[in-house]
């Protein structure tokens, strides 16, 4: 019985404590601030930007729903960035240059604090400058680029490019409002390309000289000037050409086509394939139509060396046989034969 009374006592005490804490919590949530203050009395912001202003309450645990924000003056200068004005902070957006006053007040009282906001336009630089040399030399047919360096205040469409003589240069595309432009050199001559800054009304000029590319048409022999090949062999002759020469600027010729012949019909190249048809000596020439010069190779065609060795061995055997078979008696037989031819007469 005593134990049951003790348990009941503990339960009632605990419940009372919980109810008391709940009441205290509820009371804390409904605490009305006694004082409100904004950290800074004034602030300068840039037009177009959004900023946050924060208010401090006393006591700090007071309910911030008692606070209310208003724009006292300059409603066309700043605007609230959100609709929740019952809070200890607020976001504002600067919409134009000027001065505005924003107030945070404790509702139901005459207590408040005010901040003065000055809005200014951000000062941009519209300067631009040349990139690279003022005078350029390019070759006919070349594509090239011109460029300027712009500051943050300039947009692409604030710049515009133009060509003085469009017969000499042309734009590679239609985009001529940018900090860079692509051009093509059409023919020789001198002209100017201008980048105009619409913000500052200033210009940057580039002087462009278009010239013909100077090519080298030289060529040179590759390998020995005199070659020895065997009958039936396929072989190659070659020249070394410079960058100015094309394949069809060169033409090969065989002086004696009985001795050599081309392996194919492509005789306008820096190399040519030939076949040795019969023994002998002839010349093969490569003619350069650009500089009118000729390189000549002397070609000796000989019999196959293996065949020559076989022939020599065969000839030596025949000579030995002849020496063995022919003796003085044979010569006597011949002489006797001559007498017989006399008898026929």
SULQUI-V521859 format. One record per backbone hydrogen bond with DSSP energy under -1.0 kcal/mol. CO is the residue of the C=O (numbers start at 0). NH is the residue of the N-H. If there is no record, write none. Layout:
BEGIN
CO|NH  CO|NH
END
This chain:
BEGIN
0|4  1|5  2|6  3|7  4|8  5|9  6|10  7|11  8|12  9|13  10|14  11|15  12|16  13|17  14|18  15|19  16|20  17|21  18|22  19|23  20|24  21|25  22|26  23|27  24|28  25|29  27|30  30|62  34|57  36|55  40|115  42|117  44|119  45|48  48|93  50|91  52|89  55|36  57|33  57|34  58|61  62|65  63|66  65|106  67|104  69|102  72|100  73|76  73|77  76|94  76|95  78|92  82|84  84|68  84|86  87|54  89|52  90|80  91|50  92|78  93|47  97|118  99|116  100|71  100|72  101|114  102|69  103|112  104|67  105|108  110|105  112|103  114|101  115|42  116|99  117|44  118|97  119|46  124|152  126|150  128|148  133|206  135|208  137|210  138|141  141|184  143|182  145|180  146|130  148|128  150|153  154|157  155|158  157|197  159|195  161|193  164|167  164|168  167|185  167|186  169|183  173|175  175|160  178|147  180|145  181|171  182|143  183|169  184|140  188|209  190|207  191|163  192|205  193|161  194|203  195|159  196|200  201|196  203|194  205|192  206|135  207|190  208|137  209|188  210|139  215|243  217|241  219|239  224|297  226|299  228|301  229|232  232|275  234|273  236|271  237|221  239|219  241|244  245|248  246|249  248|288  250|286  252|284  255|258  255|259  258|276  258|277  260|274  264|266  266|251  269|238  271|236  272|262  273|234  274|260  275|231  279|300  281|298  282|254  283|296  284|252  285|294  286|250  287|291  292|287  294|285  296|283  297|226  298|281  299|228  300|279  301|230  303|307  304|308  305|309  306|310  307|311  308|312  309|313  310|314  311|315  312|316  313|317  314|318  315|319  316|320  317|321  318|322  319|323  320|324  321|325  326|330  327|331  328|332  329|333  330|334  331|335  332|336  333|337  334|338  335|339  336|340  337|341  338|342  339|343  340|344
END
